Amino acid sequence: MKYLHTMVRVTDVDKSIAFYKELGLNEVRRIDNEKGRYTLYFLAAPGDEDAQVELTFNWDPEVYGEGRNFGHLAYRVDDIYALCDKLQKAGITINRPPRDGHMAFIRSPDNISVELIQAGDPLPPQEPWASMPNTGKW
């Protein structure tokens, strides 16, 4: 058995692609299906192309619930503080800041929770993260 991908439906392709690119993922392939009226965008972290996120865009508008039963995507990162700073500067809300130097949560434009986990040991607590409160839900 081999993990292939996780699929999430998106409503605004441009916003979603921009979000996942800020996170550090690159598009590895795209499939347009005219008969089914959808496009699939496959993204992966550099060097980890086997673990993909499939963004499904249905051409005919639909309203999707949050689907909290989905849970979240999770990525190990080299420097959680640097990435959270970069994401915040790009206008992405850090819903659960990395106060412990180990874990943070953000959400995609379609409210998919994304967990960020520091590689190796947690980093020493540092501001502004150590005293930053949670925002929204994650």
DSSP file with accessible surface (Angstrom, degrees, kcal/mol):
  #  RESIDUE AA STRUCTURE BP1 BP2  ACC     N-H-->O    O-->H-N    N-H-->O    O-->H-N    TCO  KAPPA ALPHA  PHI   PSI    X-CA   Y-CA   Z-CA
    1    1 A M              0   0  247      0, 0.0     2,-0.4     0, 0.0     0, 0.0   0.000 360.0 360.0 360.0 144.7    0.0    0.0    0.0
    2    2 A K        -     0   0  122      0, 0.0     2,-0.2     0, 0.0     0, 0.0  -0.997 360.0-119.2-141.7 130.6    1.2    3.5   -0.8
    3    3 A Y        +     0   0  120     -2,-0.4     3,-0.1     1,-0.2    49,-0.0  -0.469  33.7 173.3 -65.9 135.8   -0.2    6.9    0.2
    4    4 A L        -     0   0  110      1,-0.3    48,-1.5    -2,-0.2     2,-0.3   0.798  46.6 -46.6-109.5 -61.4   -1.2    8.9   -2.9
    5    5 A H  E     -a   52   0A  68     46,-0.2     2,-0.4    48,-0.0    -1,-0.3  -0.989  35.6-118.3-166.2 168.2   -3.0   12.1   -2.0
    6    6 A T  E     -a   53   0A  34     46,-1.6    48,-3.4    -2,-0.3     2,-0.4  -0.978  31.2-144.3-117.1 133.0   -5.6   13.9    0.0
    7    7 A M  E     +a   54   0A  63     -2,-0.4     2,-0.4    46,-0.2    48,-0.2  -0.845  20.2 174.8-103.1 133.6   -8.4   15.6   -1.9
    8    8 A V  E     -a   55   0A   6     46,-2.5    48,-2.6    -2,-0.4     2,-0.3  -0.993  28.1-126.4-131.2 140.9  -10.0   18.9   -0.9
    9    9 A R  E     -a   56   0A 123     -2,-0.4     2,-0.3    46,-0.2    48,-0.2  -0.679  26.6-162.6 -84.6 141.4  -12.6   20.8   -2.8
   10   10 A V        -     0   0    3     46,-2.6    48,-0.5    -2,-0.3     3,-0.2  -0.913  20.6-164.8-125.5 151.2  -11.9   24.4   -3.5
   11   11 A T  S    S+     0   0   76     -2,-0.3     2,-0.4     1,-0.3    -1,-0.1   0.662  86.1  39.4-106.0 -23.8  -14.1   27.3   -4.6
   12   12 A D     >  -     0   0   60      1,-0.1     4,-2.5     2,-0.0    -1,-0.3  -0.887  64.8-170.7-130.7  99.5  -11.5   29.9   -5.7
   13   13 A V  H  > S+     0   0   21     -2,-0.4     4,-3.2     1,-0.2     5,-0.3   0.908  84.9  51.5 -57.9 -47.3   -8.6   28.2   -7.5
   14   14 A D  H  > S+     0   0  133      1,-0.2     4,-2.3     2,-0.2    -1,-0.2   0.931 113.4  43.8 -60.0 -46.6   -6.4   31.3   -7.6
   15   15 A K  H  > S+     0   0  132      2,-0.2     4,-2.3     1,-0.2    -1,-0.2   0.908 116.2  48.2 -64.0 -42.3   -6.7   32.0   -3.9
   16   16 A S  H  X S+     0   0    0     -4,-2.5     4,-2.5     2,-0.2     5,-0.2   0.938 112.1  47.2 -66.8 -45.6   -6.2   28.3   -3.0
   17   17 A I  H  X S+     0   0   21     -4,-3.2     4,-2.4     1,-0.2     5,-0.2   0.936 113.0  50.2 -61.2 -43.7   -3.1   27.8   -5.3
   18   18 A A  H  X S+     0   0   54     -4,-2.3     4,-2.3    -5,-0.3    -1,-0.2   0.915 110.2  50.9 -61.1 -41.8   -1.6   31.0   -3.8
   19   19 A F  H  X S+     0   0   10     -4,-2.3     4,-1.7     1,-0.2    -2,-0.2   0.957 112.8  43.7 -59.7 -52.4   -2.3   29.8   -0.3
   20   20 A Y  H  X>S+     0   0    1     -4,-2.5     5,-2.6     1,-0.2     4,-0.8   0.845 112.0  54.0 -69.1 -28.8   -0.6   26.4   -0.8
   21   21 A K  H ><5S+     0   0  110     -4,-2.4     3,-0.7    -5,-0.2    -1,-0.2   0.905 106.3  51.9 -69.1 -39.9    2.3   28.0   -2.7
   22   22 A E  H 3<5S+     0   0   67     -4,-2.3    -2,-0.2     1,-0.2    -1,-0.2   0.869 105.8  56.2 -60.8 -34.4    2.9   30.3    0.3
   23   23 A L  H 3<5S-     0   0   15     -4,-1.7    -1,-0.2    -5,-0.2    -2,-0.2   0.758 128.6-102.1 -68.5 -22.8    2.9   27.2    2.4
   24   24 A G  T <<5S+     0   0   33     -4,-0.8     2,-0.2    -3,-0.7    -3,-0.2   0.466  76.7 133.2 114.6   6.4    5.7   25.9    0.2
   25   25 A L      < -     0   0    3     -5,-2.6     2,-0.3    20,-0.2    -1,-0.3  -0.590  38.7-152.9 -89.0 152.2    3.9   23.5   -2.1
   26   26 A N  E     -B   44   0A  82     18,-2.9    18,-2.2    -2,-0.2     2,-0.4  -0.922  24.9-107.1-120.5 148.6    4.3   23.4   -5.9
   27   27 A E  E     +B   43   0A  56     -2,-0.3    16,-0.3    16,-0.2     3,-0.1  -0.600  34.4 177.9 -72.4 127.5    1.9   22.2   -8.6
   28   28 A V  E     -     0   0A  56     14,-3.3     2,-0.3    -2,-0.4    15,-0.2   0.668  62.9 -10.0-105.7 -23.1    3.1   18.9   -9.9
   29   29 A R  E     -B   42   0A 115     13,-1.3    13,-2.8     2,-0.0    -1,-0.4  -0.970  54.3-151.3-167.7 163.6    0.3   18.2  -12.4
   30   30 A R  E     -B   41   0A 129     -2,-0.3     2,-0.4    11,-0.2    11,-0.2  -0.998   5.1-164.4-142.5 139.7   -3.1   19.3  -13.5
   31   31 A I  E     -B   40   0A  66      9,-2.5     9,-3.0    -2,-0.3     2,-0.5  -0.983   3.5-162.4-129.8 119.8   -6.0   17.4  -15.1
   32   32 A D  E     -B   39   0A 100     -2,-0.4     2,-0.6     7,-0.2     7,-0.2  -0.884   3.6-168.9 -96.7 132.3   -8.9   19.1  -16.8
   33   33 A N  E  >> +B   38   0A  51      5,-3.0     5,-1.8    -2,-0.5     4,-1.1  -0.881   7.8 179.3-123.5  96.1  -12.0   16.9  -17.3
   34   34 A E  T  45S+     0   0  157     -2,-0.6    -1,-0.2     2,-0.2     3,-0.1   0.891  82.5  51.8 -64.4 -40.4  -14.4   18.6  -19.6
   35   35 A K  T  45S+     0   0  204      1,-0.2    -1,-0.2     2,-0.1    -2,-0.1   0.927 118.0  37.2 -63.6 -43.7  -17.0   15.8  -19.5
   36   36 A G  T  45S-     0   0   39      2,-0.1    -1,-0.2    23,-0.0    -2,-0.2   0.565 106.8-131.1 -83.4 -10.2  -17.0   15.8  -15.7
   37   37 A R  T  <5 +     0   0  109     -4,-1.1    22,-2.6     1,-0.2    23,-0.5   0.931  66.2 105.1  59.5  52.7  -16.7   19.6  -15.6
   38   38 A Y  E   < -BC  33  58A  65     -5,-1.8    -5,-3.0    20,-0.3     2,-0.4  -0.982  56.1-143.1-151.7 162.0  -13.8   19.8  -13.1
   39   39 A T  E     -BC  32  57A   4     18,-2.3    18,-2.9    -2,-0.3     2,-0.5  -0.996  12.4-151.4-127.6 136.9  -10.1   20.4  -12.8
   40   40 A L  E     -BC  31  56A  22     -9,-3.0    -9,-2.5    -2,-0.4     2,-0.5  -0.932   7.4-166.5-108.5 130.2   -7.7   18.6  -10.5
   41   41 A Y  E     -BC  30  55A  22     14,-2.6    14,-3.4    -2,-0.5     2,-0.5  -0.977   5.9-158.9-115.8 121.1   -4.6   20.4   -9.2
   42   42 A F  E     -BC  29  54A   6    -13,-2.8   -14,-3.3    -2,-0.5   -13,-1.3  -0.894  14.4-179.6-104.6 125.1   -2.0   18.2   -7.6
   43   43 A L  E     +BC  27  53A   0     10,-2.7    10,-2.7    -2,-0.5     2,-0.3  -0.915   4.1 172.0-124.3 151.2    0.5   19.9   -5.3
   44   44 A A  E     -BC  26  52A   1    -18,-2.2   -18,-2.9    -2,-0.3     5,-0.2  -0.983  37.1 -98.4-153.1 157.8    3.4   18.6   -3.2
   45   45 A A    >   -     0   0   25      6,-0.5     3,-2.5     3,-0.5     6,-0.2  -0.540  57.3 -90.4 -74.1 143.2    6.3   19.8   -1.1
   46   46 A P  T 3  S+     0   0   85      0, 0.0    -1,-0.1     0, 0.0   -21,-0.0  -0.312 115.4  15.5 -56.0 132.6    9.6   20.0   -3.0
   47   47 A G  T 3  S+     0   0   72     -3,-0.1     3,-0.1     1,-0.0    -2,-0.0   0.397 118.0  73.0  83.9  -4.8   11.4   16.7   -2.6
   48   48 A D    X   +     0   0   85     -3,-2.5     3,-1.7     1,-0.1    -3,-0.5  -0.261  49.9 145.2-132.9  47.1    8.3   14.9   -1.3
   49   49 A E  T 3   +     0   0   87      1,-0.3    -1,-0.1    -5,-0.2   -21,-0.1   0.627  63.7  68.4 -66.1 -14.0    6.3   14.7   -4.6
   50   50 A D  T 3  S+     0   0  104      1,-0.2     2,-0.8    -3,-0.1    -1,-0.3   0.725  90.1  66.1 -77.2 -21.5    4.8   11.3   -3.6
   51   51 A A  S <  S+     0   0   30     -3,-1.7    -6,-0.5    -6,-0.2     2,-0.3  -0.859  79.2 173.8-102.2 100.1    2.7   13.0   -0.8
   52   52 A Q  E     -aC   5  44A  27    -48,-1.5   -46,-1.6    -2,-0.8     2,-0.5  -0.748  34.4-143.2-114.5 156.2    0.3   15.2   -2.7
   53   53 A V  E     -aC   6  43A   1    -10,-2.7   -10,-2.7    -2,-0.3     2,-0.7  -0.963  19.5-151.1-109.4 129.2   -2.7   17.4   -2.0
   54   54 A E  E     -aC   7  42A  21    -48,-3.4   -46,-2.5    -2,-0.5     2,-0.6  -0.915   4.9-159.7-103.0 115.5   -5.4   17.2   -4.8
   55   55 A L  E     -aC   8  41A   1    -14,-3.4   -14,-2.6    -2,-0.7     2,-0.6  -0.870   9.7-157.9 -93.0 120.1   -7.3   20.4   -5.1
   56   56 A T  E     -aC   9  40A  10    -48,-2.6   -46,-2.6    -2,-0.6     2,-0.6  -0.900   8.2-170.8-104.0 121.1  -10.6   19.7   -6.9
   57   57 A F  E     - C   0  39A  55    -18,-2.9   -18,-2.3    -2,-0.6     2,-0.5  -0.948   9.4-154.9-113.2 111.0  -12.3   22.6   -8.6
   58   58 A N  E     - C   0  38A  31     -2,-0.6   -20,-0.3   -48,-0.5     4,-0.2  -0.757  11.4-143.4 -83.5 127.8  -15.8   21.8   -9.9
   59   59 A W  S    S+     0   0   74    -22,-2.6   -21,-0.1    -2,-0.5    -1,-0.1   0.792  86.4  69.6 -65.2 -30.2  -16.7   24.2  -12.7
   60   60 A D  S    S-     0   0   78    -23,-0.5    -2,-0.1     1,-0.1    -1,-0.0  -0.815 100.9-107.8 -90.9 123.1  -20.3   24.5  -11.7
   61   61 A P        +     0   0  131      0, 0.0     2,-0.3     0, 0.0    -2,-0.1  -0.163  43.7 174.8 -56.1 138.7  -20.5   26.5   -8.4
   62   62 A E        -     0   0   99     -4,-0.2     2,-0.5   -51,-0.0    -4,-0.1  -0.966  30.1-125.0-136.8 156.1  -21.4   24.5   -5.3
   63   63 A V        -     0   0  148     -2,-0.3     2,-0.4   -52,-0.0   -52,-0.0  -0.910  28.4-162.9-103.5 124.7  -21.5   25.5   -1.6
   64   64 A Y        -     0   0   64     -2,-0.5   -53,-0.0   -55,-0.0     2,-0.0  -0.891  12.1-133.6-108.4 138.5  -19.4   23.3    0.6
   65   65 A G        -     0   0   71     -2,-0.4    -1,-0.0     1,-0.1     0, 0.0  -0.247  34.7-100.7 -74.5 173.4  -19.7   23.0    4.4
   66   66 A E        -     0   0   71      1,-0.0     4,-0.1    -2,-0.0    -1,-0.1   0.803  39.4-151.4 -69.9 -30.2  -16.6   23.1    6.5
   67   67 A G    >   +     0   0   35      1,-0.1     3,-2.8     2,-0.1     4,-0.4   0.946  20.5 178.2  60.9  49.5  -16.5   19.4    7.0
   68   68 A R  G >  S+     0   0  122      1,-0.3     3,-0.9     2,-0.2    -1,-0.1   0.739  74.2  72.9 -59.1 -19.4  -14.8   19.5   10.4
   69   69 A N  G 3  S+     0   0  154      1,-0.2    -1,-0.3     2,-0.0    -2,-0.1   0.699  82.2  72.9 -67.7 -14.0  -15.0   15.7   10.3
   70   70 A F  G <  S-     0   0   82     -3,-2.8     2,-0.6     1,-0.2    -1,-0.2   0.889  86.6-159.6 -64.6 -38.1  -12.2   15.9    7.7
   71   71 A G    <   -     0   0   33     -3,-0.9    42,-0.5    -4,-0.4     2,-0.3  -0.842  30.7 -63.1  93.1-120.0   -9.6   16.8   10.3
   72   72 A H  E     -d  113   0B  83     -2,-0.6     2,-0.3    40,-0.1    42,-0.2  -0.985  31.1-109.3-160.1 164.9   -6.5   18.5    8.8
   73   73 A L  E     -d  114   0B  11     40,-2.3    42,-3.6    -2,-0.3     2,-0.4  -0.731  36.2-155.3 -92.0 153.0   -3.5   18.3    6.6
   74   74 A A  E     -d  115   0B  54     -2,-0.3     2,-0.4    40,-0.2    42,-0.2  -0.998  12.5-176.6-137.3 137.6   -0.1   18.2    8.4
   75   75 A Y  E     -d  116   0B  42     40,-2.5    42,-2.6    -2,-0.4     2,-0.4  -0.998  22.8-134.7-133.2 134.9    3.4   19.2    7.2
   76   76 A R  E     -d  117   0B 198     -2,-0.4     2,-0.3    40,-0.2    42,-0.2  -0.721  31.4-164.6 -81.8 136.2    6.7   19.0    9.0
   77   77 A V  E     -d  118   0B  17     40,-2.7    42,-2.8    -2,-0.4     3,-0.3  -0.901  27.1-134.1-127.5 153.4    8.6   22.2    8.5
   78   78 A D  S    S+     0   0  150     -2,-0.3     2,-0.3     1,-0.3    -1,-0.1   0.840  99.2  13.4 -73.8 -37.0   12.3   23.2    9.0
   79   79 A D     >  -     0   0   73      1,-0.1     4,-2.4    39,-0.1    -1,-0.3  -0.788  62.8-171.8-145.2  98.0   11.6   26.5   10.9
   80   80 A I  H  > S+     0   0    0     -3,-0.3     4,-2.4    -2,-0.3     5,-0.2   0.856  87.7  51.7 -62.9 -35.1    8.1   27.0   12.2
   81   81 A Y  H  > S+     0   0    8      2,-0.2     4,-2.3     1,-0.2    -1,-0.2   0.933 110.8  46.7 -68.3 -45.1    8.7   30.6   13.2
   82   82 A A  H  > S+     0   0   52      2,-0.2     4,-2.4     1,-0.2    -2,-0.2   0.921 114.7  47.1 -63.2 -43.0   10.1   31.6    9.9
   83   83 A L  H  X S+     0   0   26     -4,-2.4     4,-3.0     2,-0.2     5,-0.2   0.937 112.2  49.0 -66.8 -44.0    7.3   30.0    8.0
   84   84 A C  H  X S+     0   0    0     -4,-2.4     4,-2.7    -5,-0.2    -1,-0.2   0.901 111.7  50.5 -62.0 -38.4    4.6   31.5   10.2
   85   85 A D  H  X S+     0   0   61     -4,-2.3     4,-2.4    -5,-0.2    -1,-0.2   0.942 111.9  47.1 -62.9 -45.7    6.2   34.9    9.8
   86   86 A K  H  X S+     0   0   93     -4,-2.4     4,-1.2     1,-0.2    -2,-0.2   0.925 114.1  47.3 -61.1 -45.4    6.2   34.5    6.0
   87   87 A L  H  <>S+     0   0    0     -4,-3.0     5,-2.5     1,-0.2     3,-0.4   0.922 111.5  50.3 -64.2 -43.8    2.6   33.3    6.0
   88   88 A Q  H ><5S+     0   0   78     -4,-2.7     3,-1.9     1,-0.2    -1,-0.2   0.916 108.2  52.7 -61.7 -41.9    1.4   36.1    8.2
   89   89 A K  H 3<5S+     0   0  160     -4,-2.4    -1,-0.2     1,-0.3    -2,-0.2   0.775 104.8  57.1 -64.6 -24.6    3.2   38.7    6.0
   90   90 A A  T 3<5S-     0   0   47     -4,-1.2    -1,-0.3    -3,-0.4    -2,-0.2   0.350 127.7-100.6 -86.5   4.8    1.3   37.2    3.0
   91   91 A G  T < 5S+     0   0   66     -3,-1.9     2,-0.5     1,-0.3    -3,-0.2   0.588  76.8 140.5  89.7  11.9   -2.0   37.9    4.8
   92   92 A I      < -     0   0   23     -5,-2.5     2,-0.3    -6,-0.2    -1,-0.3  -0.770  51.2-126.3 -92.3 128.8   -2.6   34.3    6.2
   93   93 A T        -     0   0   78     -2,-0.5     2,-1.1    14,-0.2    14,-0.5  -0.561   8.4-140.6 -74.9 132.9   -4.0   34.2    9.7
   94   94 A I  E     -E  106   0B   4     -2,-0.3    12,-0.2     1,-0.2    41,-0.1  -0.815  21.9-176.1 -91.3  98.6   -2.1   32.0   12.2
   95   95 A N  E    S+     0   0B  15     -2,-1.1    40,-2.6    10,-1.0    11,-0.2   0.888  78.1  23.2 -68.8 -40.6   -5.1   30.5   14.0
   96   96 A R  E    S-E  105   0B  28      9,-2.0     9,-1.7    38,-0.2    -1,-0.3  -0.919  90.7-144.8-125.8 100.9   -3.0   28.6   16.5
   97   97 A P        -     0   0    0      0, 0.0     2,-2.2     0, 0.0     3,-0.3  -0.257  25.3-105.5 -66.0 158.0    0.4   30.3   16.8
   98   98 A P    >   +     0   0    0      0, 0.0     3,-1.9     0, 0.0     6,-0.2  -0.308  59.2 153.0 -80.5  58.7    3.5   28.2   17.5
   99   99 A R  T 3  S+     0   0   71     -2,-2.2    27,-0.1     1,-0.3     5,-0.1   0.837  73.8  46.0 -57.4 -34.1    3.8   29.3   21.1
  100  100 A D  T 3  S-     0   0   62      3,-0.4    -1,-0.3    -3,-0.3     4,-0.1   0.378 110.8-118.5 -91.5   3.2    5.6   26.0   22.0
  101  101 A G  S <  S+     0   0    0     -3,-1.9    22,-2.4     2,-0.2   -21,-0.2   0.628 100.4  74.0  69.7  12.9    8.0   26.2   19.1
  102  102 A H  S    S+     0   0   68      1,-0.3    16,-2.9    20,-0.2     2,-0.4   0.720  91.2  26.1-124.6 -40.6    6.5   22.9   17.9
  103  103 A M  E     + F   0 117B  37     14,-0.2    -3,-0.4    -6,-0.1    -1,-0.3  -0.986  48.3 167.4-141.2 143.2    3.0   23.3   16.4
  104  104 A A  E     - F   0 116B   0     12,-2.0    12,-3.0    -2,-0.4     2,-0.4  -0.956  17.9-146.4-144.5 159.9    0.8   25.8   14.6
  105  105 A F  E     +EF  96 115B  11     -9,-1.7    -9,-2.0    -2,-0.3   -10,-1.0  -0.995  17.5 169.7-130.8 141.5   -2.4   25.8   12.7
  106  106 A I  E     -EF  94 114B   0      8,-2.2     8,-2.9    -2,-0.4     2,-0.4  -0.804  23.9-130.2-132.0 174.2   -3.6   27.8    9.7
  107  107 A R  E     - F   0 113B  28    -14,-0.5     6,-0.2    -2,-0.3   -14,-0.2  -0.994  14.0-127.0-132.9 144.0   -6.6   27.5    7.4
  108  108 A S    >   -     0   0    5      4,-2.2     3,-2.4    -2,-0.4   -92,-0.1  -0.234  41.9 -93.5 -75.2 171.3   -6.9   27.5    3.6
  109  109 A P  T 3  S+     0   0   57      0, 0.0    -1,-0.1     0, 0.0   -93,-0.1   0.745 131.0  51.9 -58.7 -20.3   -9.3   29.8    1.8
  110  110 A D  T 3  S-     0   0   27      2,-0.1  -101,-0.1   -98,-0.0    -2,-0.1   0.110 124.3-104.4-103.0  20.7  -11.8   26.9    1.9
  111  111 A N    <   +     0   0   72     -3,-2.4     2,-0.6     1,-0.2    -4,-0.0   0.741  66.2 154.1  65.4  29.1  -11.4   26.4    5.7
  112  112 A I        -     0   0   19    -42,-0.0    -4,-2.2   -40,-0.0    -1,-0.2  -0.770  44.2-127.0 -84.0 123.7   -9.2   23.3    5.5
  113  113 A S  E     -dF  72 107B   2     -2,-0.6   -40,-2.3   -42,-0.5     2,-0.5  -0.536  23.7-164.8 -72.7 136.4   -7.1   23.2    8.7
  114  114 A V  E     -dF  73 106B   0     -8,-2.9    -8,-2.2    -2,-0.2     2,-0.4  -0.988   5.0-153.4-125.7 120.1   -3.4   22.8    8.1
  115  115 A E  E     -dF  74 105B  27    -42,-3.6   -40,-2.5    -2,-0.5     2,-0.5  -0.788   4.2-158.5 -93.8 134.6   -1.1   21.8   10.9
  116  116 A L  E     -dF  75 104B   0    -12,-3.0   -12,-2.0    -2,-0.4     2,-0.5  -0.961   9.2-168.8-112.7 127.7    2.6   22.8   10.8
  117  117 A I  E     -dF  76 103B  48    -42,-2.6   -40,-2.7    -2,-0.5   -14,-0.2  -0.975  23.3-120.4-123.5 127.4    5.0   20.8   12.9
  118  118 A Q  E     -d   77   0B  13    -16,-2.9   -40,-0.2    -2,-0.5     2,-0.1  -0.425  31.4-118.4 -64.2 130.1    8.6   21.7   13.7
  119  119 A A  S    S-     0   0   26    -42,-2.8   -39,-0.1    -2,-0.2    -1,-0.1  -0.448  78.2  -9.9 -66.9 141.4   11.1   19.2   12.4
  120  120 A G  S    S+     0   0   66     -2,-0.1     3,-0.1     2,-0.0    -2,-0.0  -0.342 123.5   0.2  70.8-148.2   13.2   17.7   15.3
  121  121 A D  S    S-     0   0  141      1,-0.1    -2,-0.0    -2,-0.0   -20,-0.0  -0.376  89.2 -91.6 -73.0 152.2   13.0   19.2   18.7
  122  122 A P        -     0   0   71      0, 0.0   -20,-0.2     0, 0.0   -21,-0.2  -0.268  42.9-113.7 -58.9 148.6   10.7   22.2   19.4
  123  123 A L        -     0   0   45    -22,-2.4     3,-0.1     1,-0.1    -5,-0.0  -0.519  42.2 -89.0 -77.3 153.0   12.4   25.6   19.0
  124  124 A P        -     0   0   99      0, 0.0    -1,-0.1     0, 0.0   -23,-0.1  -0.355  55.8 -93.3 -60.2 141.6   12.8   27.7   22.1
  125  125 A P        +     0   0   92      0, 0.0     2,-0.3     0, 0.0   -25,-0.1  -0.263  55.9 172.4 -55.6 141.3    9.7   29.9   22.7
  126  126 A Q     >  -     0   0   96    -27,-0.1     4,-2.0    -3,-0.1     3,-0.3  -0.989  23.7 -66.0-150.9 155.3   10.0   33.4   21.2
  127  127 A E  T  4 S+     0   0  112     -2,-0.3   -28,-0.0     1,-0.3     0, 0.0  -0.527 104.4  24.6 -81.7 153.7    7.9   36.4   20.7
  128  128 A P  T >> S+     0   0   68      0, 0.0     3,-0.6     0, 0.0     4,-0.5  -0.999 127.4  49.4 -83.5  -2.1    5.6   37.4   19.2
  129  129 A W  G >4 S+     0   0    6     -3,-0.3     3,-1.0     1,-0.2    -2,-0.3   0.869  98.9  64.4 -66.7 -39.0    4.5   33.8   19.1
  130  130 A A  G 3< S+     0   0   35     -4,-2.0    -1,-0.2     1,-0.3    -3,-0.1   0.820 115.7  28.8 -59.4 -32.7    4.9   32.9   22.8
  131  131 A S  G <4 S+     0   0   85     -3,-0.6    -1,-0.3    -5,-0.1    -2,-0.2   0.352  90.9 118.7-110.6   6.8    2.2   35.4   23.9
  132  132 A M    <<  -     0   0   37     -3,-1.0   -33,-0.1    -4,-0.5     2,-0.1  -0.576  57.9-134.8 -77.0 130.7    0.0   35.4   20.8
  133  133 A P        -     0   0   93      0, 0.0     2,-0.1     0, 0.0    -1,-0.1  -0.333  26.9 -91.7 -79.2 163.9   -3.6   34.2   21.4
  134  134 A N        -     0   0   72    -38,-0.1     2,-0.4    -2,-0.1   -38,-0.2  -0.384  37.4-148.8 -66.7 152.8   -5.5   31.7   19.2
  135  135 A T        -     0   0   68    -40,-2.6    -1,-0.0   -41,-0.1   -42,-0.0  -0.993  52.8 -36.6-128.9 124.9   -7.6   33.3   16.4
  136  136 A G  S    S-     0   0   71     -2,-0.4     2,-0.3     2,-0.0    -2,-0.0  -0.254  99.1 -43.7  65.6-148.9  -10.8   31.7   15.2
  137  137 A K              0   0  107      1,-0.1   -42,-0.1    -3,-0.1   -41,-0.1  -0.816 360.0 360.0-118.1 160.5  -10.9   27.9   15.0
  138  138 A W              0   0   84     -2,-0.3   -32,-0.1   -43,-0.1    -1,-0.1   0.293 360.0 360.0-145.4 360.0   -8.4   25.5   13.8
